[in-house]
Amino acid sequence: VVRTNINNNLSVVQKNETQYIAQTNMIVALNTSLNKGDILKDAHLTQFESTKNVGGGVFYEKDQLTGRTLKKSLSVGTIIRARHLNPDWIIHKYQVVTIEHQVGSIIINAQGIAQEAGQKGQRIWVNNFNSGKKVLCWIKDDKKVTTNAKVY
């Protein structure tokens, strides 16, 4: 432990518990009922102001939701949460990807087909075109996977 400014005087700030400042957030909700599998469009979404705590997993901007698909049916006025949406995969099943293997300064690239969907940093199985073997890879970006565990 290193102490700095040891001779400085500390001042105590009193906290007023009765004072409450309401924070308002613009939360995205549905303005029409939608079924499971429907794709969200800007016309389906509305924003409203909320001063109460609505919990986590909510969205504050419409742009984050347009084009996403629903995991379950939702009615009018429902606050859209992350659990209501299908995952937005960076790599999809059966997508052609580049497999990269790096040893020192040497980089070897090969083509393959993703055997499962995944997000950046996840491990997925990829079929190598050349050898026909399955390789366990980490997702690096939307078209590239790597056999090395270090993913930035």
N, C-alpha and C positions, 0 to 999 in steps of 0.2 A: 504494500500500500504506500502510495506517495501522496503527501499532502502539499498543496500549494496555497499561497496566500493565508498562511497560518495566523498572521497578526491582524487580518481584517476582521472587523466586527460584523456579526450577522444580525440582520434585522428580522423581526417576526411580523408576519402579515396576518391580521385578523381576518377570519373567514366569516362572512355574514350568511348564515344558513337560511334566513327568511327571504333573501333576495333570489328570485328565479328569473332567468332570462330565457324566454321561449325561442327555440330555434325552429325555423320553418324549413322544410325540405319539399322539393317538387318530386313526387313519387309517381311512377308510371303504373297505370291500371288499364283494364279493358273497357271500351265503351260499347262493345257488342259481344254476344256469346259466341264462343268458338268450340269446335270439336277437337278430339284427339287427332294429332297429325296435321292440323291446319298450320299454314305458314303465316306468321305475323307480318302484317303490313302497317305502314304508318297510319292508315285510316282506321285501323282497329284499336289504336292506342290513344290514351289521353293522359295528361298530367294533372295532378291536383296537389294542393298545398296541405301538408300535414304537420301539426305541432306535436303530436303524440309519438311515442316510440313505437315503431312498427316492427322492430326486430331486424334480423339480418337477412341477406339473400335477396334484397329488393333492388330494383333498378331505378336510377335517377334520370336517365336520358333515353329517349325513344330510339336513337341511333344504335344503341347497344342491342336492341331487340328485333329490328326489322330483318326479315329473312330467316329467323329462327323458327323451329317447329315445336309444337306443344306436345308434351308427354301425356297430358290428360285433358279432358274437357273442362272449360272454365266458363263461368257466367259473367254477366255484365257487372262492372264495378270491382272485380277481383284484382287485388294488387298482385302484379306478376312477380314471382320469386324464381330463383334459380332452379328450385326443385320442380317447377312446372314445365321446364323446357328440356328437350332432348340435348345431350351434350353436343357441343360445337367442336367436333373432332378436327385436328390439324391434319391428320392422315386417316383416310378411310380404308376399310377392308377392300382388298383386291386392287388397290391403287399402285401404279408403277412408281417405285422410289429408287434413289441412288444409294447403294450401300457403300460407305466409306470406311476404310481401315487405315489407320495411321500408325506407323512405327518410326519414331524419330522424325526425320524430315521427309520420309518417303510416304506418299499417300496412294493407296490403291482404291480405285472406284469400280463398282460393278452395278449392274441393274438387277432389280428384284421386284417381287410382288408382295405387298403387305398382307399378312394373313389375318390381321385384326386391326381395329381402329384404335387410335391413341392420341394423347396430348403430348406437348413438348416435355421431354424428360422422362417419359414413360418407356418401359421396355415392351417391345412387341416382337413377334416372330415374323421373319421375312424369308420368302423362298428366293434363293439365288438362281437367276436365269442360267448362268454358265454351268454350275455344278449340280443344280437341282436339289440341293440340300437346304434345310431350314436353318436360319441363323437367328440367334437372339440379339436384337439391336436396340439401341436407345434412340429415341426420336430427337433429331437436332433441329429441323425446321419442317416446312410443309412439303418438301420433296426429298429430303435427305435424312438418312439414318446412319448411325455410326456403331461400330462394334466396340469402341472404347467407352468406358464408363463415364469419363469426364464429358459432361454436356454443359455448355455455357448458355 
